[in-house]
Amino acid sequence: MEFGEKLFQLRKEKGLSQEALAEQLKTSRQAVSKWENGQGYPEMEKLLCIGSIFNVSMDYLLKKESERGPEEEQGYYVSRELAEAHLTYVHSMGHSLAVSLSLFLLGLVPYFLFKGSPEILAVMIAGFAAAGVIFFIKAMTTKGAENYEIISSRELIFDPGFKTEITDRFESVRTRLVSFLMLGVVLAGMGFVTLLLEENDVTNGALSAYYPVITTLSAAGVFILTRVIAAFTAYDLLIHSEKHSQKRKEKSEKKLRKKWKEWI
């Protein structure tokens, strides 16, 4: 069975029209029609989306075998390409979010430096805030969110040996990530400790001259923490998918039981 025939069969089984599938893939109905008629293949990104929509592997879509294999029944198949795309997505999203949070925090620096110049102060704070919003929007709209949602909610199945490869890769960078995590905690904590000391009049205002530097270091700490947490999350979702899947299942069952009690 060719790719086009499989796509047609999967679409019919799911009860989707060509228009509905095209909308999910952010393409045209004509493109879907061409694929089903054997007049070409979709690009890799859309091929990954097709696998996600119909819960089938890339091997099933691209090879001529007509049977789907047991992986579609046991869990969600994650190819090497999809795993790498997931890691890239979380890396990009984490970077944009880290920049956003850091910019919001850095917006306090002009307040300490230009208290006597309200015009300059307003412009600089507005600039930091606007830049922070832009990067936050960029983080929330990073391409690949649909795959992240599936990976974070399903038990995953990998090609033989690939999970071991991902685990080994994580272990090789784990020590470095933990070191950066500790550095981020120290830098970010400086600002909060300083604020706490000032609130309790421990330093008698002696640190006020260093507020801009302390705030900048805290922003750097927040940036590092966000990046490290994103890296840990990306690997954890792949390596411990069973744990996350079980937690989501328990949470869903808890909500269902709560609704059931409300109904009766």
N, C-alpha and C positions, 0 to 999 in steps of 0.2 A: 504494500500500500504506500503510495507516494505522499509527500507532505500535504499537498493540496487536498487529497482525499481525507487524510486524517483531520485536517483543520475543518473541513466541511462536516465530517462526522461528529467531531467534538462540539462544534457550534450547534448542530441540530440537537444533540443530546442535552445540551444546557439550555436549549430553547431560546437562543439568541438569533436575532436577525443580523444580516451583514452590517446594517447601519448601527445596531447596538454594539456589536463587537468593534466596529471601526471607532465608535465614540470612546470606548474604553481604552483603545490602543492609540487614541489621538491621531488617527489617520482617516483616509477617505474610504467610502464604501467600494469605490472602484479598485482601490488597492487590495482590499480583502477579496474581492471577486477575482482579481488576477491571480492571487496566491492560490485560491481554491481551484482555479482552472489550470494550474501548473505553469503559469507565466512569470515565474520568478519567486524569490524568497524575501521575507521581511529582513530588515537589518537586525543585528544581534540584540539590541535593546528591546525591540518589539517582540522578538522571538522569546526573550526571557519573560516578557509580560504575558505572552500567550501561554507559556508553561505555567505561570502563576495563576492565570485566570481559570485554566482547565485542570490544574493540579496534575500535570504530566511532566515527565523528564525531557531534557533536550535530546537524549538518545532516542526516545520514542518518537519525537517529532521529526528528527532528521534521518533516522535509519528506516529501511524499507519494511522491517518487521511490523506486522499488524497488531501484535499483542502488546499490551501496555506493561506487563511485568508486575511483580508484587509490590514494588516500591510505592506505587500510587495508592495502594490500599493501606499500607502500613504507616505512611507519613509523607511529608512533603519532600520531594527530591531536590537537593541543592547541588547543582553542578559546580565545577571549579570556577567557571566564569561568573556564576551568580554569587558565589561566596566572595570572590574578589570584588565584584561590584558592590556587595553589601559593605565590605570593609572600606572601600573607597567612599561610599556614600556617608558612612558614619564619620569618617575622617574629615570630609569636606564640611559636613553639617556641624561637627564639633568645632572646627576651626572658625567658621563664621559666627557661631554662638559665643565662642571664647572672645573673639574680637569685639562683639556687641557688648557683652557684659563688662569687658575692660574699658571700653569707651564710656559707658554710663558712669563707671566709677571715676574715670579720669576727668569727668565733667566737674568734679569737686575741686580739682586743682586750681582753675581760674578763680574760684570763690576765695581761696586762700591768698592768691597773688594779686588780685585786682579788686579788693573790697572798696577801695576809694575811687574806682572808675566804673560806675554802673553800666555805661554804654559798652565798654570793652567786655565787661563781665557777662552781660546779657548775650552778646554776639558769640562769645567763645562757648558758653554753656549750651546755647542753642545749636552751635556747630557740632559739639560732641554728642548731644542728644540725637540730632538728625542722623549723624553717621552711625550711631548705635542702633537706631531704628532700621536703617538701611541694611546693616549686617544681620540684624535679627530676622528681618523679612527674608533675606537671602538664605539664612539657616533653615527657616521653616519651609522654604520652597525648593530646597536642594533636590535635584533629580535623583530618583531612586527610592522615594518614601514608600511606594507601594510594595516593593520587595522587602523593605524593613518591617512593614506591618505584618507580612506573612511570616517572615523568619522569626519575629518576636512572639508569634502566637501559635506556631505549629511545632510539633516534634519533627525533627529533620532527619533525612537520610542522605548519606554521602556516598560517593564512589569509594570502593575498597581502598583503605589506606589514607584517604584524603583527610579524614578527621584527625588521624594521628599526625599528619603533616601540619595541619592547622594548630593542633595542640603544641607540637614541638616549636612551631614558629612563635607562639605566644610565650612559651617558657623561655625562649632565647631573648625576649625583650622584657620579660617580667621584672627582673631586677632593676633595669634602667627605668621602667615605668614607676616602680615603687619609690626609687630615689627622687624622681621628679615630683611624685605625689607628696613626699615629705617636704621638698623644697617649696612647693605650692602652698602647703598648709602653713609653713613658717612665714612666708611672705604675706599671704592673705591675712594671717592671724595678727601680724604687726599692727595693722590698722585698727582692728577690733580691740586689741589689748590697749593701744594708745587711747582710744576713745573711752574705754572703761576706766583707765587711770585718770583721765581728765575729768570725767563725770564725777569721780569720787575725790577730786582735788588732791590726788596723791602727788602729782608733779608740780602743782602750783603754777601751771601754765608754761613750764620750762620747755615743753616739747612743741609748743605752738609754732615756733619758727621752722620746725622740720615737717610740718603737716604736708606740704606739697610732695616732699621726697617720700614720706611714709605712705601717702595715698598712691603714688606712682608704683611703689614696690608692692602694695596690696593689689593694685590692678594687674601687675605682672603675675602675682600669685594666683589670682582668679583665672587669668588666661591659662596658666599652666595646669591648674586643677581641672578646668573644663576640658582641656585637650586630653589629659590623662584619663579622666572618667569616661570620656567618649571612646578612647582606645580600649579600656577594660570592658566597656559595654559591648563593643563590636565583637570582640573575641568571645566574651561570655555567652552571648546569644547563640553563637555557632557551637561552642564546645559543650554547653550545658542546656541544650534545647529541651531535653526531657523535663528538667526542673522548671523551666519557664512555662512550658506547655501545661504541666500539672498545676502550677500556681494559677494560671489563667482559667483552667478548668474548674478549680475549686472556687475561685472568685465568681465565675459565671454561675456555678451551682448555688452559691450563697445568695446571689442576687435573685435567682429564680425562686429559691425557697422563700425569700422575703416577699416577692411579688405574689407568690401563691398564698401566703398568710394574709396579705392585703385583700386578695380576691375572696377568700372564704371568711 
